Structure formats: C-alpha cells, structure tokens
Amino acid sequence: MIYSEIEGILGALILGSTLVVQTRSYIRPMINTVVTQSVILAVTAIIIGITTSAPDLIVLAGLVVVLRGILVRHFLSLRLPKTRMFVKETSHGVTSVTMYSVIALILSFLVYRYTFFPIIQAPLGAIGFSMIVQGLLLITTRRNSFAHFIGYVEEENGIIFMSLTIVPLPFLIEISVLLDVLALIIVGTGLVTENVEHPRVEELMG
Amino acid sequence: MNLVILFLIAIPAVFSLGYFARQFKHMAVLSASLTVVLSLYIMVTQLDLSGDFLVDYLSRYFIIAISSIYLLSVVFGLGYHHKMGESRNMRLHLSLMDLFASSMLFSMTVNNFGLLWFGIEATTVSSTLLLVIEREPLKIEAAWRYVIIVSAGLTISLLSVLVMYYDFNNLTISYLLIHHPAYSELTAIAAGTALIGYGTKIGLFPMHTWLPDAHSEAPSEISAMFSGVLLPVAIYALYRVYEVTASPSITDLFIFFGVVTILFSAIMLPSQRFYKRMFAYSTMENMGLILIGFTIGGIALTGALILLVTHAFGKGAAFYSSGNILENYESKKISDVTGLRERMPYTSVSLILSSLAVTGAPPFGTFLGEFLILTGLYLNGYFLPVGLIVASLLIAFGSVNFHVSRMVFSGHEEPVSESSRSQVAVALSASAITLLIPFLFLAYGVI
C-alpha cells in the first residue's frame, strides 16, 4: 500500500516537472528540469522493481540516470552557445503556454479516462500519457532546437512511465528505446547550429 | 538463426567501417552489390522464415527493392559527389548509407514488434545526417524538421507496441499472425496509435510536414532512398500491426487516411514551384495508394506490391534525373529549367519516363498496380473513395507531367555535357526497369 502511494507521489512530481518545463523561458533551467524528471523516473523504476521483484527494472533505472540524466545533459550543454550566458526562448508568452498546457493536460486525462482506463485500469498511466502530450505540445509550440529536444525526451520519459505503471516492456526493448534516444540526441546535436531558432523559410513552404 | 538474413543485415553494417579504409568507395559498391545478390537469392529460392527473423512473400519484395535502390543510389552518389573526392564528409556519407540500408533490412526481417519499432527509429538516426552532407542552412533546417517530427511521431507508435504487449503478452510477429487475437478496444487503440506514429514516417496527411522538406533538400540519391524504400518500410511496419489488429472500423480508418493523403497531394501538386518538392508530393500520393492496397487485401494487395516495386524504381529515376538537372542548371525551380531536351537529352528521357511511371501511365507497372487497387476498393463497396482517388490521380498525372513537359520541351538551350556517365546510366536504367516490372511479376507468377 505504502509503495503505491510513493509511486503516486513520484508520478505527481514527474507531472509537475512536465508543467514546469512548459513555462520555462530559459533553456538551461529547462534542461535541468528534464534531467530531474529523468532521475525521479529512475527512482520510480527502482521502487516498482523492488515491489515486483524485477531486477531488470533496477538496471533500467541505472541506465535512465546515466543515459538521460548525465549523457543527454552533457550533449545538450555542449551545444549551448558559449557566447551567451542565458539562452532564452523568444517565440512564446508564458501566459498563453500555461493556458495551452493546462488545456492539453485536462484533455489528455479525459482521453486516457475514456479510452485506456476502462480496459487497462491503471490510473497512473494517465500521467505517462499526459507527459507524451505535453512533450508534443512543447515541440509544436517552440521554435528553439533545445526545446524540441527536451519535448522529445519528455515524450520518451512518458512512454517509460506508462510502461512502468501499465506493463513493463521486455528489457531488450526498454534498452533499445533508451539507446535510441541517446543516439538521436547525439545526431540531432550535430544539427544544432549557432542559430538555434527555426524561423519560417520561403523555400520550405507550400 | 538464418545465415542468409544475418549476412543481409550484417554486410552493409560491417562495410560501413569502410570509413577508415582507403578503398571506401569500392567497399560501398561491393556492399550494395552483395546485398543485391543475397536479395536475389532470397527471391529466387522463395525463402520463408519465422524464427528469429520473419521473411515471407511480402517482405521478399521489400528486400529486393531496398537492396536495388541502395546499389543504384551508391553508384549515383559516387558520381554526384565526385567533387568531394576522398574527404571525411564523403566517407561519412557512404558509411551512413550502408548503415541506413542495414537498418532498413533489419526492420524488414525482424520478427518482433518492439524491435521493428527500434529498426524504424534506427533508420531515422542513420539517415538524418545523410541530408546534410553539404552543411547548407536550408538542408540543416530540413534535416532538423525530419528528425524531430518523425521521432516525435514514432514515439506514439511505441505506445502501440506497449498496448499490444499488454493485450497479447507477446510481441513476436509470426506468433501473433497465426494466433489472431480477438478484436477488442485495445487492438483498436494499438492500430490507431500505430497509424499516427508510423503514419508520420510514411508521410500521411496531416503528419507529413517533414516529407516535402526532407525530399527536396536531401542529395538526390538520398531522396531516392527515402521515397523509394524508406517510406515503404514504414508502411510494412504499419501493415504488420494492421494484420494483427484489423477490424472493419480500423480498415475504414486506414482507408480514410489513405484517401485524404491522396487528395491533399493532388491539391498541392499543381501549384508546385520546385521539381524535387513536386516529386515528394507525388510520393505522398503513391504511399496513400499503397496503404489502401495493403488494407483492402486480395487483388489490391497484389496491386500494392506491384505499385510499391515500380514506384521504388520510378521515383528513384525521377530523383536521379532531378539530381542531374540540379547539377547542370543549379536551380530547383521548375521555371528555371527550360530546353532540357536539347541541353541534356539523356536526362530528359529518364525524366519523362520516370514521371510517367510515377503518375501511373500505362504500360508502367504503376498503372497496373493502381488499377488493381481501385478494383479491389470498388469490389469492397468503397465507391466514393474510388471516385475521389480517380479524380486525384488525374489531377496528379496532369500536374506532374505538365511541369515536366515544360521543363523538357519549352525554350531552346545549347547542348552541354551531361552529368557523369554513371549518373545518367543509373537514371536511365532505373526508369527502364519500371517498364519491365509487370513482366517480372508475370514471370514470378504473381499476376
């Protein structure tokens, strides 16, 4: 009983971090928040691993910390422009983004409630599902490369959280997903240039 | 574990180490040639497997298409990027092409839905940097859109894997194909999320936004691989999910997305100003049709296979020709290309043949494929979709061939030297193969 309550609290913290990321304007704190989220996700995996006697979940937690907590932060920080101390996202207003993310949160809970929940009966899965939606929202509402990356990592964290709370995927596939995100971050950071914003380009329209 | 399939996947992966070798260009050609030989062996012996790997009648066609376009693209790329000599970028480009082919072949043969998802995502990782060999800002922007939109979309298809695992407690494709699980709301969710996720990679409307950008900005041999084989690999993944989760409502949903994609591309095609972008929208139209063919099954499935293989070579030829034109005219604008017939006679032939092939003109295989798909759709009572698709196909046919005719026949230009012999030969041979495909299908006993 106590473990399920701890899982609930950790889920709430993860969800909170997702909303905090949405309202961040500065990139470095945004990266730190998503790293914190990954660490909380790892703690959740350890607790579920202990309660279900699944050692592979504890290994998974370690990999989440190393790959998403340390390496992803390292690769993203490497590409942050050195000439500017603070990199700020300019394409949004905090009020409108907060409003969008709250609306998206309510809608994602409702979708989960009426599609997944009647069959799966795992209430915490709603948190993972809403993280996926919030990640997508971050990608679509921002024009900054780093924000796009963070949105993608959030989406993948959401999938892992859903998997932990609904049915843990086979270990090989979980590992593949983790490595895949890392590979994508490495490849993607190669594309991040000095100009991290993505304006409209005439040749790429129509 | 079957050694033929293991070699098929491992050869390009191992040869990607050619990055460190002096003979890296020869190694790339050798790798692609060996892959074609193995694919032909799989095709001729009608190899069937369902252990660690899954190979059946369906995947055999995909495998032969992937390896053939891989070989043509490597040969074309060596000529197209000859100015890069033996630079690090050129080495990286060829190595990544090998890895890209390997990841597609892995996706085509793996017998597990989770690893299939991993394979499809690996194709994104390995192909992203292929777009930016020239490091121009526009290409970087297109590559960025590709990697972010496709990866974000594919995450949703991972949800489909999760739901299937929850429902079936098994992810082995061959097992689930035999032990057909009963339809439930969960299977519907699995199919719906797979449609959105893999649909992003296929370029289905409205998740297609990366596709015209990536196809128009990629080097031509990469556009050919994207359009000819990468998108069909994603269709294969979606079709495998569909086979396991099919129900009447899901069939309708898949057909709806296919039709909307075809309609959208028909609307976009007449107003295109850039020829590579135009061929990208034509790809969307063909992918919509192939998806519908797979969904309907029966003769429509046969039609989809014929369309898939013909389109791979036809669109390959269209992009190879586009590359040759871009090299000579240094412009992607349709209006900047005039007098192609006089300036580049061989390329004008390959361009006309390929544009006729990809728009479904008889006697190309695409015509036969489209006819079979529409017949299948009609026989299943989808009369309105048939009408909408026929109208869209006519618009697409008119638009693409009008633009191409303008490029070839309008104005007068002095003859100049064509692109390298290998580039012209690749474009011409790919367009000639599209004419042979119906006969090859006849010989193979499919029709």
Interface residues (C-beta under 8 A of the other chain):
Chain A: T115 F116 P118 I119 I120 I132 G135 L136 I139 S145 H148 G151 Y152 E155 E156 I159 M162 S163 I166 V167 L169 P170 L172 I173 S176 V177 D180 A183 L184 V187 G188 G190 L191 T193 N195 H198 V201 E203 L204 G206
Chain B: N112 G114 L115 W117 F118 E121 A122 T124 V125 T128 L129 V132 P137 L138 I140 E141 A142 A143 W144 R145 V147 I148 S151 A152 T155 I156 L158 L159 V161 L162 Y165 Y166 L171 S184 E185 L186 I189 P212 D213 S216 E217 M268 S271 Q272 R273 F274 R277 K332
